[in-house]
């Protein structure tokens, strides 16, 4: 069994404990000893609780990785490890890249070197749709792939407008691919899974929970060269994603709005902190002119 299969097996059960997985890989990079550790080895070497160590030992020895692969295959879920050529180079550069990506759809979209994320408020103003469409048409014409989080509001607008304008989109979700969240995005999920790409770092059986979405946001930021904020309140998931982008050296673009509107307070804060103020798609494309010539 190669290290990719061992990594898939470990991640299926230990996906929530990123730091422990990281420590295991630091001590045993190829996971050659994975099936030789006793539960007490797991506990003492990797500082697990006795409950976690015993549970992991039992899971690894009672469930075959080949059964896991078969189940994913039945669900049309492809598994990409951090060791695979298809794993995006930009995503590897972030502080805590996901070890495994579970995807539905056209996984070859991941080889695109022209990805940009467009995100914003879950309850956007009427301006968001108009502004988003004006950006997306030109970005698509320049072969940019649009990445977002398939949340209600601005994320869904970005995906739908990309599809309508015959572009390519990636949805990064905060649950396993057995679950569609929010439920009203069922048709959108199915369309993206069929003709574009849905991506998650969570095994298929994981239900959406609030704590998973901030972790999901680092992938949205990490996949792309730049991040466009349509609308954001000062305290919001959008601002968390924008901060991930800033921390990882990505370009951040923010649309200005009326100073009396709460929906734009986050945007104005980002602009004050150094994000590029944008009023048209050319403001974004100019930033990547040299990059797109390569």
MARSEMAR-583432 format. One line per field, with one value per residue (C-alpha): x, y, z negated; residue number from 1. Coordinates in steps of 0.05 Angstrom, whole numbers, plus 5000, padded with zeros to 4 digits. Last residue first. Layout:
px [X  ...]
py [Y  ...]
pz [Z  ...]
num [NUM  ...]
//
This chain:
px [5058  5017  4964  5014  5039  4968  4946  4935  4907  4854  4826  4819  4795  4736  4707  4702  4757  4792  4854  4861  4910  4881  4835  4809  4795  4758  4717  4698  4679  4634  4600  4538  4528  4507  4517  4585  4555  4597  4668  4682  4742  4801  4850  4914  4940  4999  4976  4959  4920  4879  4865  4843  4795  4765  4753  4724  4674  4655  4632  4647  4656  4598  4619  4599  4630  4697  4743  4799  4864  4913  4866  4865  4888  4831  4776  4816  4824  4748  4734  4767  4719  4661  4674  4655  4584  4569  4552  4546  4607  4594  4629  4697  4714  4766  4713  4709  4651  4674  4643  4594  4558  4578  4566  4496  4479  4501  4462  4400  4406  4423  4359  4386  4442  4482  4480  4505  4536  4596  4621  4614  4641  4639  4687  4649  4692  4668  4679  4648  4588  4558  4499  4548  4591  4528  4503  4569  4579  4506  4511  4572  4539  4477  4470  4535  4565  4636  4667  4717  4712  4759  4791  4793  4800  4728  4709  4739  4704  4635  4647  4661  4597  4557  4583  4566  4494  4482  4513  4476  4409  4440  4470  4443  4496  4550  4608  4654  4689  4751  4801  4832  4877  4929  4877  4899  4842  4792  4818  4775  4712  4656  4656  4716  4746  4811  4861  4919  4887  4940  4958  5004  4986  5034  5004  4941  4980  5008  4939  4935  4931  5002  4981  5020  4971  4919  4861  4800  4745  4672  4624  4583  4599  4672  4672  4644  4695  4753  4729  4723  4794  4818  4794  4755  4768  4843  4845  4780  4803  4869  4833  4783  4837  4878  4818  4794  4864  4872  4923  4993  5023  5076  5041  4970  4985  5035  4984  4934  4987  5025  5043  4988  5013  5087  5100  5062  5108  5127  5130  5150  5128  5069  5043  5053  5013  4957  4956  4952  4895  4850  4783  4804  4826  4780  4779  4846  4883  4856  4869  4940  4952  4926  4972  5032  5029  5000]
py [5683  5743  5731  5744  5809  5836  5810  5876  5907  5852  5872  5947  5928  5892  5959  6001  5969  5994  5952  5925  5964  5967  6027  5987  5927  5971  6001  5932  5910  5970  5957  5918  5967  6021  6093  6099  6083  6030  6012  5945  5909  5874  5830  5804  5742  5741  5684  5728  5775  5718  5689  5759  5763  5696  5719  5784  5744  5703  5767  5823  5888  5871  5850  5865  5847  5824  5801  5752  5742  5690  5634  5566  5593  5643  5592  5540  5587  5596  5522  5527  5584  5540  5478  5507  5522  5450  5417  5341  5298  5232  5250  5261  5335  5375  5396  5413  5419  5426  5447  5411  5358  5377  5450  5436  5390  5441  5496  5453  5437  5509  5516  5465  5511  5467  5402  5340  5276  5318  5325  5394  5465  5473  5501  5514  5518  5555  5557  5608  5603  5670  5636  5589  5647  5686  5628  5616  5690  5699  5637  5666  5735  5710  5641  5601  5565  5581  5616  5606  5636  5608  5664  5654  5728  5728  5698  5756  5806  5776  5765  5837  5869  5810  5819  5893  5882  5824  5858  5925  5897  5890  5825  5778  5723  5777  5770  5727  5725  5681  5684  5626  5630  5574  5522  5451  5446  5448  5378  5353  5359  5342  5320  5330  5307  5343  5312  5339  5408  5463  5494  5554  5565  5547  5479  5515  5553  5488  5459  5383  5352  5324  5283  5285  5331  5278  5281  5237  5232  5228  5196  5169  5097  5117  5146  5081  5040  5083  5075  4999  4999  5037  4978  4989  4949  4961  5036  5047  5009  5046  5113  5098  5075  5138  5185  5154  5152  5226  5240  5267  5242  5195  5177  5166  5138  5090  5070  5054  5010  5036  4984  5002  5073  5053  5067  5133  5162  5223  5186  5237  5298  5261  5241  5313  5341  5291  5312  5386  5375  5339  5341  5296  5240  5184  5191  5226  5164  5121  5174  5183  5108  5106  5163  5131  5068  5000]
pz [5378  5404  5351  5295  5324  5329  5261  5226  5290  5292  5224  5238  5308  5277  5253  5190  5149  5085  5074  5004  4960  4890  4906  4965  4921  4870  4927  4951  4881  4873  4940  4918  4860  4910  4889  4922  4990  5025  5044  5078  5047  5079  5042  5076  5041  4994  4950  4890  4935  4965  4896  4874  4934  4915  4843  4870  4912  4851  4819  4771  4810  4855  4925  4996  5063  5036  5093  5076  5114  5138  5118  5084  5016  5005  5018  4980  4919  4919  4908  4839  4822  4847  4807  4739  4761  4777  4844  4837  4848  4884  4949  4917  4906  4946  4995  5069  5119  5191  5258  5305  5264  5193  5209  5237  5178  5126  5161  5163  5088  5068  5028  4980  4956  4953  4993  4957  4984  5006  4935  4904  4910  4985  5037  5102  5165  5227  5302  5349  5395  5375  5339  5303  5279  5259  5219  5182  5165  5143  5099  5063  5057  5022  4994  4988  5048  5023  5083  5139  5209  5262  5302  5378  5397  5424  5357  5319  5365  5355  5281  5262  5289  5264  5193  5192  5215  5168  5108  5116  5091  5022  4998  4945  4944  4953  4999  5042  5108  5114  5172  5208  5269  5263  5281  5262  5212  5269  5285  5227  5270  5223  5150  5106  5039  5025  4976  4935  4931  4933  4866  4875  4948  5004  5021  5043  5096  5124  5136  5123  5192  5187  5126  5060  5025  5038  5088  5076  5128  5107  5155  5096  5114  5121  5051  5023  5062  5037  4965  4974  5002  4941  4900  4836  4773  4762  4776  4739  4676  4672  4683  4627  4579  4591  4587  4521  4491  4507  4561  4546  4612  4585  4519  4543  4612  4582  4529  4584  4616  4676  4728  4777  4788  4787  4861  4857  4911  4871  4803  4750  4789  4818  4749  4725  4783  4772  4699  4718  4767  4718  4752  4810  4763  4787  4863  4858  4835  4892  4945  4919  4921  4992  5013  4976  5019  5000]
num [294  293  292  291  290  289  288  287  286  285  284  283  282  281  280  279  278  277  276  275  274  273  272  271  270  269  268  267  266  265  264  263  262  261  260  259  258  257  256  255  254  253  252  251  250  249  248  247  246  245  244  243  242  241  240  239  238  237  236  235  234  233  232  231  230  229  228  227  226  225  224  223  222  221  220  219  218  217  216  215  214  213  212  211  210  209  208  207  206  205  204  203  202  201  200  199  198  197  196  195  194  193  192  191  190  189  188  187  186  185  184  183  182  181  180  179  178  177  176  175  174  173  172  171  170  169  168  167  166  165  164  163  162  161  160  159  158  157  156  155  154  153  152  151  150  149  148  147  146  145  144  143  142  141  140  139  138  137  136  135  134  133  132  131  130  129  128  127  126  125  124  123  122  121  120  119  118  117  116  115  114  113  112  111  110  109  108  107  106  105  104  103  102  101  100  99  98  97  96  95  94  93  92  91  90  89  88  87  86  85  84  83  82  81  80  79  78  77  76  75  74  73  72  71  70  69  68  67  66  65  64  63  62  61  60  59  58  57  56  55  54  53  52  51  50  49  48  47  46  45  44  43  42  41  40  39  38  37  36  35  34  33  32  31  30  29  28  27  26  25  24  23  22  21  20  19  18  17  16  15  14  13  12  11  10  9  8  7  6  5  4  3  2  1]
//
